[in-house]
Amino acid sequence: MIARDMRVYSVHFSSDFEGAQFALVKEGFCWPAFLLSVVWALWHRMWWVAAGLFAVSAILGSAGALLGLDPLSDAAISLAFALIIGFFANDMRRWALERRGYSDEGVVLGDNEDGALERFLANSPVMSGVVRP
């Protein structure tokens, strides 16, 4: 039986000159991206995504001012944009990891990222062999 607070993570793996690296991305809505989209993108080193989010936010704000929208309409547009970002943020993160050379290794359940990675490595002997020489 699965506990209620278990989360689903996609597991991404990269093996480069620095060694084996794993990145886990939670499935579902991303609250930090919803609240602070540009800061969230910068935190995850997604420079182009951060620049794009900033540009779209600036364009939406400028368009609202140029069109003379009332504050309620302007807030509704900003909320809609933030919701879109919250729903698609983890997909953007997976895309950025893929562009950096990470491969998608599967999906795992866990209470948190560390527990999910531990569970993934315990159930994947090929991957655990990569990490432990």
C-alpha positions in Angstrom: 0.0 0.0 0.0 1.3 3.5 -0.9 1.4 6.1 1.8 -0.6 9.3 1.2 2.5 11.6 1.4 4.5 9.7 -1.2 5.5 11.8 -4.2 6.3 10.7 -7.7 9.7 11.8 -9.1 11.3 11.4 -12.5 15.0 10.3 -12.3 17.6 11.9 -14.6 21.2 10.7 -14.8 24.3 12.2 -16.2 27.8 10.7 -16.3 30.5 13.2 -17.1 34.0 14.1 -16.1 32.8 15.1 -12.6 31.3 11.7 -12.0 27.8 10.3 -11.8 25.1 12.8 -11.1 21.4 12.3 -10.4 18.6 14.9 -10.6 15.1 14.1 -9.4 12.2 16.2 -10.6 8.9 16.1 -8.7 5.8 15.4 -10.8 2.9 17.8 -10.5 2.4 21.5 -9.6 5.4 23.5 -8.6 4.6 26.0 -5.9 8.0 27.8 -5.9 7.7 28.4 -9.6 4.1 29.6 -9.2 5.2 32.2 -6.6 8.6 33.2 -7.8 9.0 32.0 -11.4 12.2 33.9 -12.4 14.0 33.2 -9.1 13.0 29.5 -9.3 14.4 29.3 -12.8 17.7 30.9 -11.8 17.9 28.6 -8.7 17.8 25.6 -11.1 20.4 27.2 -13.5 17.9 27.6 -16.3 19.2 30.9 -17.6 17.2 31.0 -20.9 14.0 30.0 -19.2 14.5 32.7 -16.6 15.1 35.3 -19.3 12.0 34.2 -21.2 9.8 34.2 -18.0 11.1 37.7 -17.2 10.4 38.9 -20.8 6.9 37.5 -20.9 6.1 39.0 -17.5 7.4 42.4 -18.7 5.4 42.2 -21.9 2.2 41.2 -20.1 2.7 44.1 -17.6 3.4 46.6 -20.4 0.5 45.4 -22.5 -1.8 45.8 -19.5 -0.6 49.3 -18.9 -0.8 50.3 -22.6 -4.3 48.8 -23.0 -5.4 50.6 -19.8 -6.6 47.5 -18.1 -8.2 47.9 -14.6 -6.2 46.4 -11.7 -8.5 43.4 -11.4 -8.0 42.4 -15.1 -4.2 43.0 -14.7 -4.2 40.7 -11.6 -6.2 38.1 -13.4 -3.7 38.0 -16.3 -0.8 37.8 -13.9 -2.5 35.0 -11.9 -3.2 33.1 -15.1 0.4 33.3 -16.2 1.7 32.2 -12.8 -0.7 29.2 -12.9 0.6 28.2 -16.3 4.2 28.4 -15.0 3.3 26.4 -11.9 1.8 23.6 -14.0 4.5 23.5 -16.6 7.6 24.3 -14.4 8.7 20.8 -13.8 8.4 20.0 -17.5 10.6 22.9 -18.3 13.1 21.6 -15.7 13.1 18.1 -17.4 13.6 19.8 -20.7 16.6 21.8 -19.4 18.1 18.6 -17.9 17.8 16.8 -21.2 19.5 19.7 -23.0 22.4 19.4 -20.4 22.9 15.7 -21.4 20.9 14.0 -18.6 19.1 10.8 -19.6 15.6 10.0 -18.3 16.0 6.8 -16.2 12.5 6.3 -15.0 10.0 7.1 -12.3 10.2 6.4 -8.5 8.0 7.0 -5.5 9.5 8.5 -2.3 8.7 10.6 0.8 11.4 13.1 -0.3 14.1 13.4 -2.9 16.7 11.5 -0.9 14.3 8.7 -0.1 13.3 8.4 -3.7 16.9 8.3 -4.9 17.7 5.6 -2.3 14.8 3.6 -3.4 15.7 4.0 -7.1 19.3 2.9 -6.6 18.2 -0.1 -4.4 15.9 -1.3 -7.1 18.2 -0.6 -10.0 21.4 -2.8 -9.8 22.7 -1.3 -13.1 22.5 2.2 -11.8 24.0 1.3 -8.4 27.0 -0.2 -10.1 27.6 3.1 -11.9 27.7 5.0 -8.6 29.7 2.4 -6.7 32.9 1.4 -8.5 
